[in-house]
Amino acid sequence: MSLGTIRIADLVRGARARGATDLHFGGSDRPALRIAGRLAALDAPPVEETDVRAFLAAALSAAQLARLDARGSADGAAPHSTDGGPYRVHVYRHGQGLRVAVRLLAESVPSLEQLALPAAVATLAHRPAGLVLFTGPTGSGKTTALAALVDRINRTSERNVVTVEDPVEYVHVAARSLVTHCEIGRDVSDYAEAVRGFLRADPDVILIGEMRDRETMAAGLTAAETGHLVFATLHTNDAAQTVDRIVDAFPADAHAQIRTQLAAVLAGIVALRLVARHDGAGRRAAAEILIGTDAVRALIREGKTHQLRNTIVTGRAAGMQTLETHLSELVVRGEVTLAEARSATNRPSEVRGFERSAP
């Protein structure tokens, strides 16, 4: 291991010790950490290009390095890192060379209890079939929440779980279930091809790391239609936008068919945000939850997605809630400040509650 690689390993360990979620380095800028959602530069010199390349040679596979050379960016992960825990790596070229973003992951797969997600989320792990979508901006906890759901399945039932991810981040050791991880570039060429192939592997549960394109969405809908429980993520902000994103990915003359398919298989949508804790101990997730009830299915079939929010508001008995309702509860319980809660939503006036003093 070169001195430069050792230095980066020290940066990773230091970032984890400070509770950071991300480490950034490369180019002429000083390394920086993201802590509780805010970026802070370190009092340290820039990481040399030769050291960056030495780190990447150890962190990325030959295929991922080839992708970097060919396309200018690449993703990788170190699930069993000796640098203070697992992490995900994204590298991209820019005017001053290479920039690296390291996402620090939990040292073990977190449980749903540790994430403190609403009880309705846990019920989605026990669905026999259907499509469950986790949405939110980059860094909102989608991958971690999905890992916790797979962990719940693995510990409580006998099911065959197959995942396709880019890259694989959390590795599950078989407990009561069989869990197989496939990675884009290493094991399969793309998401859609992987999902179509999984249907011949006798799966009960299929996890799709990201629904990036029409082909993957179509494959995921088909898998859910044929009796599988399908988990997937999208980069959308709320339930209504998620439905529209899937439908709009297809030609206009197919919209009615896609709405019918989606309505038939949708089990739930969980839209996540991470909010800084009041006590300064990192961030916690807040969620909007939509459950695939008869009323929700009817609105999707009829193309009335603008009415989904009203159904969520009135659907508490089914486990549904708006993001603003959950944020308000967190404020009342003293877990987050009113200001932080309101900054996490486009409807800040709907977040209410009297704050408790910090512990």
C-alpha positions in Angstrom: 0.0 0.0 0.0 1.4 3.4 -1.0 1.8 6.3 1.3 -0.9 8.1 -0.6 -3.3 5.2 -0.3 -2.6 5.0 3.4 -3.4 8.7 3.7 -6.7 8.3 2.0 -7.5 5.3 4.3 -6.8 7.6 7.2 -9.1 10.2 5.7 -11.9 7.6 5.5 -11.3 6.5 9.1 -11.3 10.1 10.3 -14.5 10.8 8.4 -16.3 7.9 10.0 -15.0 8.9 13.4 -16.6 12.3 13.0 -19.9 10.9 11.9 -19.6 12.1 8.2 -21.7 10.5 5.5 -19.4 11.5 2.6 -15.8 12.2 2.0 -14.7 14.3 -1.1 -11.2 14.7 -2.5 -9.3 15.2 -5.7 -8.1 18.2 -7.8 -6.6 21.2 -6.2 -9.2 21.5 -3.4 -8.8 20.4 0.2 -10.6 17.2 1.2 -14.1 17.8 2.6 -16.6 16.0 4.7 -20.4 16.1 4.7 -21.6 16.0 8.3 -25.3 16.2 9.1 -26.0 17.3 5.5 -23.4 20.2 5.5 -20.1 20.3 3.7 -17.0 21.2 5.6 -13.5 21.5 4.2 -10.7 19.8 6.2 -7.5 21.6 7.3 -5.5 19.3 5.1 -3.6 19.6 1.8 -5.2 18.4 -1.5 -4.8 14.7 -2.4 -2.3 14.2 -5.2 -3.5 12.8 -8.5 -1.1 9.8 -8.2 -2.5 9.0 -4.8 -6.1 9.3 -6.1 -5.2 6.8 -8.9 -3.5 4.4 -6.4 -6.6 4.5 -4.2 -8.9 3.8 -7.2 -6.7 0.9 -8.4 -7.4 -0.7 -5.0 -11.1 0.3 -4.7 -12.4 -0.4 -8.2 -12.4 -3.5 -10.4 -10.6 -3.6 -13.8 -14.1 -3.3 -15.5 -14.9 -0.2 -13.4 -11.5 1.4 -14.1 -12.1 0.7 -17.8 -15.5 2.4 -17.6 -13.8 5.5 -16.0 -11.3 5.7 -18.9 -14.0 5.2 -21.5 -16.9 7.3 -20.1 -15.3 9.6 -17.6 -17.0 8.3 -14.5 -17.4 5.0 -12.6 -18.9 3.5 -9.4 -17.6 0.9 -7.0 -17.9 -0.3 -3.5 -15.8 -1.8 -0.8 -18.2 -4.0 1.3 -15.4 -5.5 3.4 -13.0 -2.5 3.6 -10.2 -2.4 6.2 -10.4 1.4 6.1 -12.9 1.7 8.9 -16.0 0.0 7.4 -17.7 -0.4 4.0 -18.1 2.5 1.6 -19.3 3.3 -1.9 -17.0 5.2 -4.4 -18.0 7.5 -7.3 -15.2 9.0 -9.4 -15.5 11.4 -12.2 -13.2 13.5 -14.4 -13.2 17.3 -14.4 -10.9 20.1 -15.5 -8.3 19.5 -12.8 -8.2 15.7 -13.0 -10.2 13.2 -10.9 -12.7 13.9 -8.2 -13.8 11.2 -5.8 -16.9 11.0 -3.6 -16.8 8.3 -0.9 -20.2 7.4 0.7 -19.6 5.9 4.1 -21.9 2.9 4.8 -22.9 1.3 8.1 -20.5 -1.4 9.3 -23.3 -3.9 9.3 -26.7 -4.0 7.7 -29.0 -1.8 9.8 -32.3 -3.1 11.1 -35.6 -1.4 10.5 -35.7 -0.8 14.3 -32.4 1.1 14.1 -33.6 3.2 11.3 -36.8 4.0 13.3 -38.9 4.0 10.1 -42.7 4.0 10.5 -44.3 0.6 11.2 -46.0 0.6 7.8 -42.6 0.2 6.1 -41.9 -3.1 7.9 -45.2 -4.5 6.7 -44.0 -4.2 3.1 -41.3 -6.8 3.8 -44.0 -9.4 4.4 -46.0 -8.8 1.2 -46.2 -12.0 -0.9 -45.9 -10.1 -4.2 -46.1 -6.6 -5.6 -44.0 -3.5 -6.4 -42.4 -1.5 -3.5 -40.7 1.7 -4.5 -38.3 3.8 -2.4 -37.8 7.3 -3.7 -36.0 10.5 -2.7 -33.0 12.6 -3.8 -29.5 11.2 -3.8 -28.3 10.5 -0.3 -31.8 10.3 1.3 -31.3 6.7 2.6 -33.1 4.7 -0.1 -30.4 2.0 -0.3 -30.1 1.7 3.4 -33.8 1.3 3.9 -34.0 -1.4 1.2 -31.1 -3.2 2.9 -33.0 -3.1 6.2 -36.1 -4.6 4.5 -34.0 -7.4 2.9 -32.5 -8.0 6.3 -36.0 -8.3 7.9 -36.9 -10.9 5.2 -33.6 -12.7 5.6 -34.1 -13.1 9.4 -37.8 -13.9 9.5 -38.8 -16.0 6.4 -37.6 -18.6 4.0 -37.4 -16.8 0.6 -35.0 -16.7 -2.4 -33.8 -13.1 -2.7 -31.9 -11.9 -5.7 -30.5 -8.3 -6.1 -29.0 -6.4 -9.0 -27.1 -3.2 -8.0 -24.6 -0.7 -9.3 -22.6 -1.3 -7.2 -23.4 -3.8 -4.5 -23.2 -1.9 -1.2 -24.7 -4.0 1.6 -23.9 -7.7 1.6 -26.4 -10.0 3.3 -25.2 -13.3 4.9 -27.9 -16.0 4.4 -29.9 -16.6 7.6 -33.3 -18.1 6.9 -33.4 -16.9 3.3 -31.1 -17.3 0.4 -29.6 -13.9 -0.8 -27.7 -13.6 -4.0 -26.1 -10.3 -5.1 -25.4 -9.4 -8.7 -23.5 -6.3 -9.8 -23.7 -4.3 -13.0 -20.5 -4.6 -15.0 -19.2 -7.5 -12.9 -22.0 -10.1 -13.2 -24.6 -8.6 -15.6 -24.6 -5.9 -18.3 -27.7 -3.9 -17.3 -30.7 -3.9 -14.9 -33.3 -4.9 -17.4 -31.4 -8.0 -18.7 -30.7 -9.0 -15.1 -34.3 -8.8 -14.0 -35.5 -10.8 -17.1 -32.9 -13.4 -16.3 -33.9 -13.6 -12.6 -37.4 -14.8 -13.5 -35.8 -18.1 -14.5 -34.0 -18.4 -11.1 -37.0 -19.2 -9.0 -36.9 -16.0 -6.9 -39.4 -14.8 -4.4 -38.0 -11.3 -4.0 -36.2 -9.2 -6.6 -34.3 -6.0 -5.6 -33.5 -3.5 -8.4 -31.0 -1.0 -7.3 -32.4 1.7 -9.5 -35.2 2.0 -12.1 -33.2 4.1 -14.6 -34.9 3.6 -17.9 -38.1 2.3 -19.6 -36.7 -1.2 -20.1 -35.9 -1.7 -16.4 -39.3 -0.3 -15.4 -41.1 -2.7 -17.8 -39.1 -5.6 -16.5 -39.9 -4.7 -12.9 -43.6 -4.4 -13.6 -43.6 -7.8 -15.3 -41.8 -9.4 -12.4 -44.3 -8.0 -10.0 -47.2 -9.1 -12.3 -45.9 -12.7 -12.3 -46.1 -13.0 -8.5 -42.8 -11.7 -7.2 -42.1 -9.1 -4.6 -40.1 -6.4 -6.3 -38.2 -3.6 -4.5 -36.7 -0.8 -6.5 -35.6 2.9 -6.1 -36.3 6.0 -8.2 -35.0 9.6 -7.9 -38.3 11.2 -7.4 -39.6 13.5 -4.6 -43.0 12.0 -3.7 -45.5 9.4 -4.5 -47.4 11.3 -7.2 -44.2 12.2 -9.0 -43.1 8.6 -8.8 -46.2 7.4 -10.5 -45.9 10.1 -13.2 -42.3 9.3 -13.8 -43.0 5.6 -14.5 -46.0 6.3 -16.8 -44.2 9.1 -18.7 -41.2 6.9 -19.4 -43.4 5.1 -21.9 -44.8 6.3 -25.2 -48.1 8.2 -25.0 -50.1 5.4 -26.6 -49.0 3.0 -23.9 -49.9 5.2 -20.9 -53.2 3.6 -20.2 -51.7 0.1 -20.3 -48.9 1.1 -17.9 -51.3 2.8 -15.5 -53.3 -0.4 -15.4 -50.2 -2.5 -14.8 -48.9 -0.2 -12.1 -52.2 0.0 -10.4 -52.5 -3.7 -10.3 -49.1 -4.4 -8.7 -48.2 -1.3 -6.6 -47.8 -2.3 -3.0 -46.3 0.9 -1.7 -44.2 4.0 -2.2 -41.9 5.3 0.5 -40.4 8.8 -0.2 -37.5 9.5 2.1 -35.7 12.6 3.4 -32.8 12.7 5.9 -33.0 15.4 8.6 -30.4 16.5 11.1 -31.1 15.3 14.7 -31.8 17.9 17.4 -29.1 16.3 19.6 -26.4 16.6 16.9 -26.1 12.8 16.6 -26.2 12.6 12.8 -29.5 12.4 10.8 -32.6 10.4 10.8 -35.1 9.5 8.1 -38.5 11.0 7.6 -41.0 9.4 5.1 -44.0 9.9 3.0 -45.8 6.6 2.7 -48.4 5.5 0.1 -50.0 2.1 0.3 -51.6 0.4 -2.7 -55.2 0.4 -1.5 -58.2 0.1 -3.8 -58.6 3.9 -3.7 -55.0 4.5 -4.7 -55.3 1.9 -7.5 -58.4 3.6 -8.9 -56.7 7.0 -9.0 -53.6 5.5 -10.8 -55.8 3.7 -13.4 -57.7 6.9 -14.1 -54.6 9.1 -14.3 -55.6 11.2 -11.3 -52.2 11.3 -9.7 -52.8 14.9 -8.5 -55.4 13.4 -6.1 -53.0 10.9 -4.5 -51.9 13.3 -1.8 -55.5 13.7 -0.6 -55.7 9.9 -0.3 -52.5 9.8 1.7 -53.8 12.5 4.1 -57.0 10.5 4.7 -55.3 7.1 4.7 -53.7 6.9 8.2 -55.7 3.8 9.1 -53.9 2.0 6.2 -50.5 3.2 7.3 -50.2 6.2 4.9 -48.8 9.5 5.9 -47.5 12.7 4.3 -43.9 13.7 4.8 -45.1 16.8 6.6 -47.0 14.7 9.1 -44.0 12.6 9.9 -41.8 15.7 10.2 -44.3 17.3 12.6 -44.2 14.2 14.8 -40.4 14.3 14.9 -40.5 18.0 16.0 -43.0 17.2 18.7 -40.9 14.3 20.0 -37.9 16.5 20.1 -35.9 14.5 17.5 -35.5 17.4 15.0 -35.9 21.2 15.2 -38.8 22.9 13.5 -36.3 24.8 11.2 -34.6 21.6 10.1 -38.0 19.9 9.5 -39.3 22.7 7.4 -36.1 22.8 5.3 -36.7 19.2 4.3 -40.0 19.8 2.5 -41.5 21.9 -0.3 -44.5 22.5 2.0 -42.9 24.0 5.1 -46.1 25.7 6.3 -47.6 22.2 6.8 -44.9 21.2 9.3 -46.1 22.2 12.7 -45.3 21.3 16.3 -43.9 22.8 19.5 -40.2 22.1 20.0 -38.8 20.5 23.1 -35.5 21.6 24.4 -32.4 19.7 23.2 -31.4 16.9 25.6 
